[in-house]
Amino acid sequence: MDERLKKYSDVEHCPVRNVIAHFSTKWGLLVLSMLGEMRSMRFNEILHTLPDISPKVLSFTLKSLETDGLVVRKAYPSVPPKVEYSITAKGDSLMPIIGSLVSWGVSQLGRPN
């Protein structure tokens, strides 16, 4: 095997697999993009903005982004409970890359009808 291809065979350390694993669903990038633009949002704001996501999937997505250090969750001691999700500096560092990916998609694939 060509030495340049060995990194792709190493399942645990493959650079492509490791990056894609964090964004393997459409929701991770979408939620991160929204938080990058809005800076912070409440759970229900995100849920109402994305009518085709279930609360369970949104909760899982936010927890995953939080675990990766891309989003921070802040709970306020109030009744009813208030929780906000904000993008972190690490998440913010992805915004230019996501923007480039979206721009490429629009120019190469066109806008969906």
Biopython code that builds the backbone (N, CA, C, O; Angstrom):
import numpy as np
from Bio.PDB.StructureBuilder import StructureBuilder

atoms = [
    (1, "MET", "N", (0.848, -1.181, 0.000)),
    (1, "MET", "CA", (0.000, 0.000, 0.000)),
    (1, "MET", "C", (0.893, 1.245, 0.000)),
    (1, "MET", "O", (1.928, 1.284, 0.666)),
    (2, "ASP", "N", (0.483, 2.226, -0.737)),
    (2, "ASP", "CA", (1.194, 3.504, -0.796)),
    (2, "ASP", "C", (1.207, 4.132, 0.599)),
    (2, "ASP", "O", (0.175, 4.174, 1.268)),
    (3, "GLU", "N", (2.343, 4.611, 1.031)),
    (3, "GLU", "CA", (2.506, 5.205, 2.366)),
    (3, "GLU", "C", (1.519, 6.354, 2.600)),
    (3, "GLU", "O", (1.045, 6.536, 3.722)),
    (4, "ARG", "N", (1.207, 7.122, 1.569)),
    (4, "ARG", "CA", (0.292, 8.260, 1.708)),
    (4, "ARG", "C", (-1.122, 7.814, 2.055)),
    (4, "ARG", "O", (-1.900, 8.601, 2.596)),
    (5, "LEU", "N", (-1.464, 6.583, 1.757)),
    (5, "LEU", "CA", (-2.824, 6.098, 1.996)),
    (5, "LEU", "C", (-2.997, 5.415, 3.345)),
    (5, "LEU", "O", (-4.127, 5.144, 3.751)),
    (6, "LYS", "N", (-1.910, 5.131, 4.047)),
    (6, "LYS", "CA", (-1.996, 4.417, 5.323)),
    (6, "LYS", "C", (-2.830, 5.161, 6.362)),
    (6, "LYS", "O", (-3.520, 4.532, 7.163)),
    (7, "LYS", "N", (-2.775, 6.482, 6.357)),
    (7, "LYS", "CA", (-3.530, 7.249, 7.352)),
    (7, "LYS", "C", (-5.038, 7.010, 7.233)),
    (7, "LYS", "O", (-5.767, 7.150, 8.216)),
    (8, "TYR", "N", (-5.505, 6.653, 6.042)),
    (8, "TYR", "CA", (-6.929, 6.400, 5.848)),
    (8, "TYR", "C", (-7.340, 5.009, 6.314)),
    (8, "TYR", "O", (-8.519, 4.757, 6.566)),
    (9, "SER", "N", (-6.382, 4.120, 6.428)),
    (9, "SER", "CA", (-6.650, 2.757, 6.874)),
    (9, "SER", "C", (-6.709, 2.637, 8.395)),
    (9, "SER", "O", (-7.300, 1.695, 8.924)),
    (10, "ASP", "N", (-6.102, 3.583, 9.090)),
    (10, "ASP", "CA", (-6.070, 3.574, 10.555)),
    (10, "ASP", "C", (-7.394, 4.136, 11.077)),
    (10, "ASP", "O", (-7.559, 5.349, 11.212)),
    (11, "VAL", "N", (-8.324, 3.239, 11.365)),
    (11, "VAL", "CA", (-9.683, 3.629, 11.725)),
    (11, "VAL", "C", (-9.720, 4.623, 12.882)),
    (11, "VAL", "O", (-10.494, 5.579, 12.837)),
    (12, "GLU", "N", (-8.917, 4.427, 13.902)),
    (12, "GLU", "CA", (-8.947, 5.288, 15.086)),
    (12, "GLU", "C", (-8.292, 6.649, 14.870)),
    (12, "GLU", "O", (-8.641, 7.611, 15.555)),
    (13, "HIS", "N", (-7.358, 6.748, 13.937)),
    (13, "HIS", "CA", (-6.601, 7.984, 13.775)),
    (13, "HIS", "C", (-6.749, 8.634, 12.403)),
    (13, "HIS", "O", (-6.043, 9.594, 12.095)),
    (14, "CYS", "N", (-7.638, 8.132, 11.595)),
    (14, "CYS", "CA", (-7.856, 8.694, 10.265)),
    (14, "CYS", "C", (-8.337, 10.136, 10.382)),
    (14, "CYS", "O", (-9.348, 10.382, 11.040)),
    (15, "PRO", "N", (-7.648, 11.097, 9.767)),
    (15, "PRO", "CA", (-8.042, 12.496, 9.905)),
    (15, "PRO", "C", (-9.431, 12.788, 9.337)),
    (15, "PRO", "O", (-10.173, 13.589, 9.906)),
    (16, "VAL", "N", (-9.782, 12.162, 8.245)),
    (16, "VAL", "CA", (-11.092, 12.405, 7.637)),
    (16, "VAL", "C", (-12.206, 11.827, 8.507)),
    (16, "VAL", "O", (-13.208, 12.495, 8.761)),
    (17, "ARG", "N", (-12.034, 10.604, 8.956)),
    (17, "ARG", "CA", (-13.063, 9.965, 9.798)),
    (17, "ARG", "C", (-13.285, 10.741, 11.088)),
    (17, "ARG", "O", (-14.422, 10.900, 11.531)),
    (18, "ASN", "N", (-12.206, 11.226, 11.692)),
    (18, "ASN", "CA", (-12.325, 11.955, 12.959)),
    (18, "ASN", "C", (-13.083, 13.264, 12.792)),
    (18, "ASN", "O", (-13.887, 13.628, 13.650)),
    (19, "VAL", "N", (-12.839, 13.963, 11.712)),
    (19, "VAL", "CA", (-13.551, 15.222, 11.471)),
    (19, "VAL", "C", (-15.014, 14.944, 11.149)),
    (19, "VAL", "O", (-15.909, 15.564, 11.723)),
    (20, "ILE", "N", (-15.252, 14.026, 10.246)),
    (20, "ILE", "CA", (-16.622, 13.731, 9.823)),
    (20, "ILE", "C", (-17.456, 13.168, 10.969)),
    (20, "ILE", "O", (-18.664, 13.403, 11.024)),
    (21, "ALA", "N", (-16.837, 12.437, 11.875)),
    (21, "ALA", "CA", (-17.574, 11.861, 13.006)),
    (21, "ALA", "C", (-18.259, 12.939, 13.838)),
    (21, "ALA", "O", (-19.312, 12.689, 14.425)),
    (22, "HIS", "N", (-17.679, 14.123, 13.893)),
    (22, "HIS", "CA", (-18.268, 15.206, 14.681)),
    (22, "HIS", "C", (-19.430, 15.883, 13.964)),
    (22, "HIS", "O", (-20.260, 16.534, 14.599)),
    (23, "PHE", "N", (-19.492, 15.732, 12.649)),
    (23, "PHE", "CA", (-20.530, 16.406, 11.866)),
    (23, "PHE", "C", (-21.254, 15.440, 10.946)),
    (23, "PHE", "O", (-21.671, 15.818, 9.851)),
    (24, "SER", "N", (-21.407, 14.206, 11.378)),
    (24, "SER", "CA", (-21.957, 13.183, 10.498)),
    (24, "SER", "C", (-23.451, 13.332, 10.252)),
    (24, "SER", "O", (-24.003, 12.626, 9.409)),
    (25, "THR", "N", (-24.110, 14.218, 10.955)),
    (25, "THR", "CA", (-25.520, 14.482, 10.673)),
    (25, "THR", "C", (-25.655, 15.904, 10.169)),
    (25, "THR", "O", (-24.792, 16.748, 10.411)),
    (26, "LYS", "N", (-26.718, 16.155, 9.483)),
    (26, "LYS", "CA", (-26.942, 17.517, 8.984)),
    (26, "LYS", "C", (-27.213, 18.487, 10.122)),
    (26, "LYS", "O", (-27.000, 19.691, 9.981)),
    (27, "TRP", "N", (-27.676, 17.975, 11.232)),
    (27, "TRP", "CA", (-28.082, 18.866, 12.326)),
    (27, "TRP", "C", (-26.914, 19.565, 13.005)),
    (27, "TRP", "O", (-27.037, 20.731, 13.381)),
    (28, "GLY", "N", (-25.795, 18.890, 13.171)),
    (28, "GLY", "CA", (-24.657, 19.492, 13.850)),
    (28, "GLY", "C", (-24.190, 20.761, 13.159)),
    (28, "GLY", "O", (-24.028, 21.797, 13.803)),
    (29, "LEU", "N", (-23.974, 20.686, 11.856)),
    (29, "LEU", "CA", (-23.535, 21.860, 11.107)),
    (29, "LEU", "C", (-24.604, 22.936, 11.059)),
    (29, "LEU", "O", (-24.301, 24.127, 11.133)),
    (30, "LEU", "N", (-25.847, 22.517, 10.936)),
    (30, "LEU", "CA", (-26.940, 23.470, 10.853)),
    (30, "LEU", "C", (-27.103, 24.244, 12.164)),
    (30, "LEU", "O", (-27.215, 25.470, 12.153)),
    (31, "VAL", "N", (-27.116, 23.534, 13.281)),
    (31, "VAL", "CA", (-27.252, 24.183, 14.593)),
    (31, "VAL", "C", (-26.038, 25.064, 14.860)),
    (31, "VAL", "O", (-26.186, 26.181, 15.356)),
    (32, "LEU", "N", (-24.865, 24.588, 14.546)),
    (32, "LEU", "CA", (-23.658, 25.378, 14.748)),
    (32, "LEU", "C", (-23.687, 26.644, 13.892)),
    (32, "LEU", "O", (-23.280, 27.710, 14.355)),
    (33, "SER", "N", (-24.153, 26.542, 12.677)),
    (33, "SER", "CA", (-24.270, 27.712, 11.808)),
    (33, "SER", "C", (-25.240, 28.738, 12.381)),
    (33, "SER", "O", (-24.975, 29.940, 12.356)),
    (34, "MET", "N", (-26.363, 28.254, 12.894)),
    (34, "MET", "CA", (-27.350, 29.164, 13.496)),
    (34, "MET", "C", (-26.762, 29.882, 14.706)),
    (34, "MET", "O", (-26.924, 31.093, 14.857)),
    (35, "LEU", "N", (-26.076, 29.129, 15.569)),
    (35, "LEU", "CA", (-25.477, 29.739, 16.754)),
    (35, "LEU", "C", (-24.337, 30.675, 16.377)),
    (35, "LEU", "O", (-24.095, 31.664, 17.067)),
    (36, "GLY", "N", (-23.643, 30.377, 15.303)),
    (36, "GLY", "CA", (-22.594, 31.273, 14.827)),
    (36, "GLY", "C", (-23.161, 32.608, 14.396)),
    (36, "GLY", "O", (-22.533, 33.649, 14.588)),
    (37, "GLU", "N", (-24.340, 32.578, 13.817)),
    (37, "GLU", "CA", (-24.986, 33.812, 13.365)),
    (37, "GLU", "C", (-25.692, 34.540, 14.503)),
    (37, "GLU", "O", (-25.589, 35.762, 14.613)),
    (38, "MET", "N", (-26.406, 33.807, 15.348)),
    (38, "MET", "CA", (-27.214, 34.425, 16.407)),
    (38, "MET", "C", (-26.438, 34.621, 17.716)),
    (38, "MET", "O", (-26.853, 35.404, 18.571)),
    (39, "ARG", "N", (-25.307, 33.909, 17.875)),
    (39, "ARG", "CA", (-24.456, 33.944, 19.061)),
    (39, "ARG", "C", (-25.000, 33.108, 20.205)),
    (39, "ARG", "O", (-24.242, 32.343, 20.800)),
    (40, "SER", "N", (-26.269, 33.219, 20.539)),
    (40, "SER", "CA", (-26.881, 32.354, 21.550)),
    (40, "SER", "C", (-28.368, 32.218, 21.255)),
    (40, "SER", "O", (-29.003, 33.131, 20.726)),
    (41, "MET", "N", (-28.905, 31.056, 21.612)),
    (41, "MET", "CA", (-30.330, 30.787, 21.392)),
    (41, "MET", "C", (-30.821, 29.840, 22.480)),
    (41, "MET", "O", (-30.060, 29.048, 23.036)),
    (42, "ARG", "N", (-32.106, 29.946, 22.764)),
    (42, "ARG", "CA", (-32.734, 29.003, 23.683)),
    (42, "ARG", "C", (-33.140, 27.753, 22.903)),
    (42, "ARG", "O", (-33.300, 27.782, 21.683)),
    (43, "PHE", "N", (-33.300, 26.664, 23.640)),
    (43, "PHE", "CA", (-33.649, 25.386, 23.032)),
    (43, "PHE", "C", (-34.879, 25.519, 22.134)),
    (43, "PHE", "O", (-34.858, 25.082, 20.984)),
    (44, "ASN", "N", (-35.950, 26.121, 22.658)),
    (44, "ASN", "CA", (-37.190, 26.223, 21.885)),
    (44, "ASN", "C", (-37.050, 27.135, 20.669)),
    (44, "ASN", "O", (-37.746, 26.938, 19.673)),
    (45, "GLU", "N", (-36.176, 28.117, 20.731)),
    (45, "GLU", "CA", (-35.927, 28.955, 19.558)),
    (45, "GLU", "C", (-35.326, 28.111, 18.428)),
    (45, "GLU", "O", (-35.728, 28.219, 17.270)),
    (46, "ILE", "N", (-34.369, 27.283, 18.792)),
    (46, "ILE", "CA", (-33.744, 26.410, 17.792)),
    (46, "ILE", "C", (-34.781, 25.425, 17.255)),
    (46, "ILE", "O", (-34.884, 25.216, 16.046)),
    (47, "LEU", "N", (-35.540, 24.831, 18.157)),
    (47, "LEU", "CA", (-36.548, 23.842, 17.785)),
    (47, "LEU", "C", (-37.591, 24.438, 16.833)),
    (47, "LEU", "O", (-37.983, 23.788, 15.865)),
    (48, "HIS", "N", (-38.038, 25.659, 17.097)),
    (48, "HIS", "CA", (-39.049, 26.288, 16.243)),
    (48, "HIS", "C", (-38.467, 26.742, 14.910)),
    (48, "HIS", "O", (-39.181, 26.813, 13.910)),
    (49, "THR", "N", (-37.180, 27.046, 14.893)),
    (49, "THR", "CA", (-36.533, 27.450, 13.653)),
    (49, "THR", "C", (-36.353, 26.259, 12.719)),
    (49, "THR", "O", (-36.384, 26.407, 11.497)),
    (50, "LEU", "N", (-36.167, 25.092, 13.297)),
    (50, "LEU", "CA", (-35.970, 23.861, 12.523)),
    (50, "LEU", "C", (-37.174, 22.946, 12.732)),
    (50, "LEU", "O", (-37.118, 22.050, 13.575)),
    (51, "PRO", "N", (-38.254, 23.146, 11.992)),
    (51, "PRO", "CA", (-39.478, 22.379, 12.236)),
    (51, "PRO", "C", (-39.355, 20.890, 11.942)),
    (51, "PRO", "O", (-40.216, 20.111, 12.353)),
    (52, "ASP", "N", (-38.303, 20.481, 11.241)),
    (52, "ASP", "CA", (-38.169, 19.062, 10.891)),
    (52, "ASP", "C", (-37.207, 18.304, 11.801)),
    (52, "ASP", "O", (-36.788, 17.198, 11.460)),
    (53, "ILE", "N", (-36.849, 18.878, 12.954)),
    (53, "ILE", "CA", (-36.019, 18.171, 13.929)),
    (53, "ILE", "C", (-36.869, 17.860, 15.156)),
    (53, "ILE", "O", (-37.692, 18.678, 15.567)),
    (54, "SER", "N", (-36.676, 16.701, 15.732)),
    (54, "SER", "CA", (-37.423, 16.344, 16.940)),
    (54, "SER", "C", (-36.684, 16.887, 18.163)),
    (54, "SER", "O", (-35.474, 17.104, 18.099)),
    (55, "PRO", "N", (-37.383, 17.109, 19.267)),
    (55, "PRO", "CA", (-36.712, 17.562, 20.488)),
    (55, "PRO", "C", (-35.606, 16.604, 20.938)),
    (55, "PRO", "O", (-34.559, 17.039, 21.419)),
    (56, "LYS", "N", (-35.842, 15.310, 20.781)),
    (56, "LYS", "CA", (-34.851, 14.318, 21.186)),
    (56, "LYS", "C", (-33.572, 14.447, 20.358)),
    (56, "LYS", "O", (-32.470, 14.415, 20.906)),
    (57, "VAL", "N", (-33.714, 14.590, 19.054)),
    (57, "VAL", "CA", (-32.548, 14.716, 18.171)),
    (57, "VAL", "C", (-31.838, 16.042, 18.429)),
    (57, "VAL", "O", (-30.608, 16.089, 18.436)),
    (58, "LEU", "N", (-32.592, 17.116, 18.642)),
    (58, "LEU", "CA", (-31.969, 18.404, 18.940)),
    (58, "LEU", "C", (-31.183, 18.328, 20.239)),
    (58, "LEU", "O", (-30.059, 18.824, 20.314)),
    (59, "SER", "N", (-31.755, 17.719, 21.248)),
    (59, "SER", "CA", (-31.073, 17.566, 22.531)),
    (59, "SER", "C", (-29.773, 16.787, 22.364)),
    (59, "SER", "O", (-28.741, 17.181, 22.907)),
    (60, "PHE", "N", (-29.816, 15.688, 21.619)),
    (60, "PHE", "CA", (-28.624, 14.883, 21.367)),
    (60, "PHE", "C", (-27.575, 15.696, 20.606)),
    (60, "PHE", "O", (-26.387, 15.640, 20.924)),
    (61, "THR", "N", (-28.018, 16.445, 19.607)),
    (61, "THR", "CA", (-27.108, 17.260, 18.799)),
    (61, "THR", "C", (-26.413, 18.311, 19.646)),
    (61, "THR", "O", (-25.202, 18.500, 19.537)),
    (62, "LEU", "N", (-27.180, 18.997, 20.492)),
    (62, "LEU", "CA", (-26.595, 20.036, 21.351)),
    (62, "LEU", "C", (-25.611, 19.439, 22.352)),
    (62, "LEU", "O", (-24.554, 20.017, 22.606)),
    (63, "LYS", "N", (-25.955, 18.290, 22.917)),
    (63, "LYS", "CA", (-25.043, 17.629, 23.857)),
    (63, "LYS", "C", (-23.748, 17.230, 23.157)),
    (63, "LYS", "O", (-22.665, 17.367, 23.727)),
    (64, "SER", "N", (-23.853, 16.748, 21.951)),
    (64, "SER", "CA", (-22.680, 16.354, 21.177)),
    (64, "SER", "C", (-21.799, 17.564, 20.877)),
    (64, "SER", "O", (-20.578, 17.500, 21.026)),
    (65, "LEU", "N", (-22.412, 18.655, 20.459)),
    (65, "LEU", "CA", (-21.651, 19.878, 20.178)),
    (65, "LEU", "C", (-21.010, 20.425, 21.452)),
    (65, "LEU", "O", (-19.903, 20.963, 21.420)),
    (66, "GLU", "N", (-21.713, 20.282, 22.563)),
    (66, "GLU", "CA", (-21.170, 20.720, 23.852)),
    (66, "GLU", "C", (-19.973, 19.849, 24.260)),
    (66, "GLU", "O", (-18.951, 20.362, 24.716)),
    (67, "THR", "N", (-20.108, 18.548, 24.094)),
    (67, "THR", "CA", (-19.023, 17.621, 24.413)),
    (67, "THR", "C", (-17.773, 17.935, 23.581)),
    (67, "THR", "O", (-16.650, 17.813, 24.070)),
    (68, "ASP", "N", (-17.975, 18.336, 22.336)),
    (68, "ASP", "CA", (-16.865, 18.668, 21.446)),
    (68, "ASP", "C", (-16.287, 20.059, 21.723)),
    (68, "ASP", "O", (-15.292, 20.452, 21.115)),
    (69, "GLY", "N", (-16.911, 20.798, 22.638)),
    (69, "GLY", "CA", (-16.411, 22.128, 22.986)),
    (69, "GLY", "C", (-16.777, 23.208, 21.986)),
    (69, "GLY", "O", (-16.159, 24.273, 21.970)),
    (70, "LEU", "N", (-17.777, 22.947, 21.148)),
    (70, "LEU", "CA", (-18.181, 23.906, 20.130)),
    (70, "LEU", "C", (-19.318, 24.797, 20.597)),
    (70, "LEU", "O", (-19.521, 25.893, 20.074)),
    (71, "VAL", "N", (-20.056, 24.315, 21.587)),
    (71, "VAL", "CA", (-21.215, 25.016, 22.127)),
    (71, "VAL", "C", (-21.145, 24.939, 23.645)),
    (71, "VAL", "O", (-20.668, 23.953, 24.208)),
    (72, "VAL", "N", (-21.621, 25.979, 24.294)),
    (72, "VAL", "CA", (-21.692, 25.972, 25.751)),
    (72, "VAL", "C", (-23.160, 26.133, 26.161)),
    (72, "VAL", "O", (-23.915, 26.882, 25.540)),
    (73, "ARG", "N", (-23.537, 25.432, 27.195)),
    (73, "ARG", "CA", (-24.904, 25.463, 27.725)),
    (73, "ARG", "C", (-24.886, 26.231, 29.031)),
    (73, "ARG", "O", (-24.068, 25.963, 29.912)),
    (74, "LYS", "N", (-25.805, 27.198, 29.150)),
    (74, "LYS", "CA", (-25.903, 27.966, 30.385)),
    (74, "LYS", "C", (-27.339, 27.898, 30.896)),
    (74, "LYS", "O", (-28.279, 28.297, 30.209)),
    (75, "ALA", "N", (-27.487, 27.381, 32.119)),
    (75, "ALA", "CA", (-28.811, 27.266, 32.745)),
    (75, "ALA", "C", (-28.970, 28.409, 33.749)),
    (75, "ALA", "O", (-28.069, 28.686, 34.541)),
    (76, "TYR", "N", (-30.115, 29.058, 33.704)),
    (76, "TYR", "CA", (-30.427, 30.139, 34.632)),
    (76, "TYR", "C", (-31.389, 29.629, 35.694)),
    (76, "TYR", "O", (-32.323, 28.893, 35.374)),
    (77, "PRO", "N", (-31.179, 30.005, 36.949)),
    (77, "PRO", "CA", (-32.078, 29.556, 38.020)),
    (77, "PRO", "C", (-33.378, 30.362, 37.993)),
    (77, "PRO", "O", (-33.509, 31.378, 38.676)),
    (78, "SER", "N", (-34.319, 29.897, 37.207)),
    (78, "SER", "CA", (-35.601, 30.594, 37.100)),
    (78, "SER", "C", (-36.711, 29.568, 36.926)),
    (78, "SER", "O", (-36.467, 28.393, 36.650)),
    (79, "VAL", "N", (-37.926, 30.047, 37.093)),
    (79, "VAL", "CA", (-39.102, 29.202, 36.883)),
    (79, "VAL", "C", (-39.962, 29.900, 35.836)),
    (79, "VAL", "O", (-40.388, 31.033, 36.058)),
    (80, "PRO", "N", (-40.226, 29.263, 34.718)),
    (80, "PRO", "CA", (-39.715, 27.967, 34.285)),
    (80, "PRO", "C", (-38.215, 28.048, 33.988)),
    (80, "PRO", "O", (-37.674, 29.139, 33.811)),
    (81, "PRO", "N", (-37.555, 26.907, 33.934)),
    (81, "PRO", "CA", (-36.114, 26.906, 33.680)),
    (81, "PRO", "C", (-35.767, 27.563, 32.346)),
    (81, "PRO", "O", (-36.469, 27.391, 31.350)),
    (82, "LYS", "N", (-34.686, 28.307, 32.351)),
    (82, "LYS", "CA", (-34.215, 28.958, 31.128)),
    (82, "LYS", "C", (-32.807, 28.437, 30.840)),
    (82, "LYS", "O", (-31.921, 28.490, 31.693)),
    (83, "VAL", "N", (-32.624, 27.935, 29.626)),
    (83, "VAL", "CA", (-31.324, 27.413, 29.204)),
    (83, "VAL", "C", (-30.986, 28.048, 27.864)),
    (83, "VAL", "O", (-31.805, 28.079, 26.945)),
    (84, "GLU", "N", (-29.766, 28.552, 27.776)),
    (84, "GLU", "CA", (-29.287, 29.125, 26.522)),
    (84, "GLU", "C", (-28.072, 28.343, 26.028)),
    (84, "GLU", "O", (-27.267, 27.847, 26.816)),
    (85, "TYR", "N", (-27.964, 28.249, 24.727)),
    (85, "TYR", "CA", (-26.819, 27.626, 24.092)),
    (85, "TYR", "C", (-26.096, 28.702, 23.302)),
    (85, "TYR", "O", (-26.710, 29.459, 22.551)),
    (86, "SER", "N", (-24.782, 28.760, 23.481)),
    (86, "SER", "CA", (-23.960, 29.753, 22.792)),
    (86, "SER", "C", (-22.790, 29.072, 22.115)),
    (86, "SER", "O", (-22.322, 28.019, 22.548)),
    (87, "ILE", "N", (-22.332, 29.691, 21.052)),
    (87, "ILE", "CA", (-21.163, 29.164, 20.360)),
    (87, "ILE", "C", (-19.904, 29.548, 21.143)),
    (87, "ILE", "O", (-19.835, 30.631, 21.724)),
    (88, "THR", "N", (-18.933, 28.674, 21.155)),
    (88, "THR", "CA", (-17.667, 28.942, 21.837)),
    (88, "THR", "C", (-16.660, 29.501, 20.820)),
    (88, "THR", "O", (-16.931, 29.548, 19.621)),
    (89, "ALA", "N", (-15.508, 29.918, 21.321)),
    (89, "ALA", "CA", (-14.439, 30.382, 20.428)),
    (89, "ALA", "C", (-14.012, 29.264, 19.478)),
    (89, "ALA", "O", (-13.728, 29.507, 18.304)),
    (90, "LYS", "N", (-13.971, 28.045, 19.998)),
    (90, "LYS", "CA", (-13.616, 26.892, 19.161)),
    (90, "LYS", "C", (-14.659, 26.710, 18.051)),
    (90, "LYS", "O", (-14.302, 26.474, 16.896)),
    (91, "GLY", "N", (-15.944, 26.818, 18.401)),
    (91, "GLY", "CA", (-17.003, 26.715, 17.399)),
    (91, "GLY", "C", (-16.933, 27.859, 16.408)),
    (91, "GLY", "O", (-17.140, 27.669, 15.210)),
    (92, "ASP", "N", (-16.641, 29.051, 16.914)),
    (92, "ASP", "CA", (-16.510, 30.224, 16.059)),
    (92, "ASP", "C", (-15.396, 30.051, 15.027)),
    (92, "ASP", "O", (-15.489, 30.555, 13.907)),
    (93, "SER", "N", (-14.344, 29.334, 15.417)),
    (93, "SER", "CA", (-13.229, 29.140, 14.492)),
    (93, "SER", "C", (-13.636, 28.290, 13.286)),
    (93, "SER", "O", (-12.942, 28.285, 12.270)),
    (94, "LEU", "N", (-14.750, 27.578, 13.396)),
    (94, "LEU", "CA", (-15.251, 26.775, 12.275)),
    (94, "LEU", "C", (-16.124, 27.580, 11.306)),
    (94, "LEU", "O", (-16.361, 27.138, 10.182)),
    (95, "MET", "N", (-16.596, 28.732, 11.721)),
    (95, "MET", "CA", (-17.535, 29.487, 10.893)),
    (95, "MET", "C", (-16.985, 29.831, 9.515)),
    (95, "MET", "O", (-17.716, 29.678, 8.536)),
    (96, "PRO", "N", (-15.734, 30.289, 9.379)),
    (96, "PRO", "CA", (-15.230, 30.557, 8.022)),
    (96, "PRO", "C", (-15.187, 29.299, 7.151)),
    (96, "PRO", "O", (-15.435, 29.362, 5.947)),
    (97, "ILE", "N", (-14.874, 28.170, 7.763)),
    (97, "ILE", "CA", (-14.808, 26.911, 7.016)),
    (97, "ILE", "C", (-16.205, 26.483, 6.577)),
    (97, "ILE", "O", (-16.405, 26.072, 5.435)),
    (98, "ILE", "N", (-17.168, 26.582, 7.490)),
    (98, "ILE", "CA", (-18.551, 26.236, 7.145)),
    (98, "ILE", "C", (-19.070, 27.190, 6.077)),
    (98, "ILE", "O", (-19.754, 26.771, 5.143)),
    (99, "GLY", "N", (-18.745, 28.477, 6.216)),
    (99, "GLY", "CA", (-19.154, 29.467, 5.214)),
    (99, "GLY", "C", (-18.593, 29.140, 3.837)),
    (99, "GLY", "O", (-19.290, 29.268, 2.830)),
    (100, "SER", "N", (-17.333, 28.717, 3.796)),
    (100, "SER", "CA", (-16.721, 28.333, 2.522)),
    (100, "SER", "C", (-17.396, 27.107, 1.930)),
    (100, "SER", "O", (-17.623, 27.035, 0.722)),
    (101, "LEU", "N", (-17.715, 26.146, 2.781)),
    (101, "LEU", "CA", (-18.396, 24.938, 2.325)),
    (101, "LEU", "C", (-19.773, 25.266, 1.752)),
    (101, "LEU", "O", (-20.160, 24.735, 0.711)),
    (102, "VAL", "N", (-20.505, 26.135, 2.431)),
    (102, "VAL", "CA", (-21.827, 26.550, 1.952)),
    (102, "VAL", "C", (-21.697, 27.313, 0.635)),
    (102, "VAL", "O", (-22.465, 27.076, -0.298)),
    (103, "SER", "N", (-20.739, 28.221, 0.554)),
    (103, "SER", "CA", (-20.529, 28.981, -0.688)),
    (103, "SER", "C", (-20.198, 28.056, -1.850)),
    (103, "SER", "O", (-20.702, 28.231, -2.959)),
    (104, "TRP", "N", (-19.340, 27.067, -1.583)),
    (104, "TRP", "CA", (-19.010, 26.100, -2.622)),
    (104, "TRP", "C", (-20.264, 25.359, -3.058)),
    (104, "TRP", "O", (-20.503, 25.181, -4.253)),
    (105, "GLY", "N", (-21.063, 24.928, -2.093)),
    (105, "GLY", "CA", (-22.286, 24.197, -2.413)),
    (105, "GLY", "C", (-23.249, 25.015, -3.254)),
    (105, "GLY", "O", (-23.846, 24.498, -4.198)),
    (106, "VAL", "N", (-23.404, 26.283, -2.919)),
    (106, "VAL", "CA", (-24.308, 27.151, -3.680)),
    (106, "VAL", "C", (-23.790, 27.340, -5.105)),
    (106, "VAL", "O", (-24.563, 27.269, -6.062)),
    (107, "SER", "N", (-22.496, 27.578, -5.248)),
    (107, "SER", "CA", (-21.949, 27.813, -6.592)),
    (107, "SER", "C", (-21.876, 26.554, -7.439)),
    (107, "SER", "O", (-22.084, 26.610, -8.651)),
    (108, "GLN", "N", (-21.586, 25.422, -6.816)),
    (108, "GLN", "CA", (-21.409, 24.183, -7.583)),
    (108, "GLN", "C", (-22.678, 23.344, -7.697)),
    (108, "GLN", "O", (-22.879, 22.652, -8.695)),
    (109, "LEU", "N", (-23.508, 23.400, -6.707)),
    (109, "LEU", "CA", (-24.694, 22.548, -6.695)),
    (109, "LEU", "C", (-25.978, 23.335, -6.908)),
    (109, "LEU", "O", (-27.031, 22.755, -7.173)),
    (110, "GLY", "N", (-25.892, 24.636, -6.793)),
    (110, "GLY", "CA", (-27.058, 25.489, -6.967)),
    (110, "GLY", "C", (-27.903, 25.496, -5.711)),
    (110, "GLY", "O", (-27.691, 24.700, -4.796)),
    (111, "ARG", "N", (-28.832, 26.375, -5.680)),
    (111, "ARG", "CA", (-29.765, 26.473, -4.559)),
    (111, "ARG", "C", (-30.937, 25.527, -4.785)),
    (111, "ARG", "O", (-31.450, 25.418, -5.899)),
    (112, "PRO", "N", (-31.359, 24.843, -3.719)),
    (112, "PRO", "CA", (-32.537, 23.953, -3.882)),
    (112, "PRO", "C", (-33.787, 24.791, -4.128)),
    (112, "PRO", "O", (-33.890, 25.927, -3.665)),
    (113, "ASN", "N", (-34.717, 24.221, -4.850)),
    (113, "ASN", "CA", (-35.989, 24.929, -5.131)),
    (113, "ASN", "C", (-36.907, 24.920, -3.945)),
    (113, "ASN", "O", (-38.007, 25.467, -4.011)),
]
sb = StructureBuilder()
sb.init_structure("model")
sb.init_model(0)
sb.init_chain("A")
sb.init_seg("    ")
for serial, (resi, resn, name, xyz) in enumerate(atoms, 1):
    if name == "N":
        sb.init_residue(resn, " ", resi, " ")
    sb.init_atom(name, np.array(xyz, "f"), 0.0, 1.0, " ", f" {name:<3s}", serial, name[0])
structure = sb.get_structure()
